């Protein structure tokens, strides 16, 4: 018997419907949430992600703007544009599509975003708040979506051993922190951890975010585990695949598919953060579950 599917599309659509209602209420009160995405260069994958974000924002009734800049833009000019968007009272959320060209310091650009508009949750202020144990700020979207998926399927977190494979500031570290804040016993693995199976085969929940196609095979999984696949790649035939090998489905109890697992939840959480930012900037109270 194969693993049961954690369907991110279905859960994300429920979130989107809640957001449609919330945005309609905000607009009735004179507030029209506005997400602005800064895209540097013409990388096809980045352009596709940006179009998807803008389309989903408009689908829930929000405004979206894409600011396109050439790949050779100077770092100082990019930082100035980001600061201008942060200062614009008409903008509620600002994100800079990553990765940036190699001549640009990503940290300097991220730090130019007003933390109150940092709907990706990447600024030092929002990251620091999270690692202080406070998830009430703007939390990174993929980790936030992972926890929301576990909750949607009533998968227990407290008391479970969760292993996070990957330690990026975008997924691995914040995912580990959110799971820790939900009372999981968390182990974080990385390229210097040595053989990972000695840890993952003891895990109840495994989050795989290493950026390597089909890296995580069934030999790394404890029977009955929950496996969350954050990776997304194109195989030789052009199909979307993840970091997790399909054979893991024969061992795990629960598994997120690629596509249709974590990806839709990441976008849904981005929009949720944007609505949250719009409310807070105007002193409106948070809605339940924000």
Protein Blocks (a to p, Z undefined) as FASTA:
>chain_A
ZZddddfklmmmmmmmmmmmmmmmmmmnopacddddddedjdfklmmmmmmmmmmmmmno
pacddddddfklcfklmmmmmmmmmmmmkbmbdcddddddfkbcfklmmmmpcfklmmno
pafklmmmmmnopakbccdfklmmmmmmmmmnopafehpacddedjbfklmmmmmmmmmm
nopacddddfknopfklmmmmpfbdcddehpghkbcfklpcehiacddfbdcddfkopac
dfbdfklmmmmmbdcddehilmmmmmmmmmmmmmmmmmmmnopacdehZZ
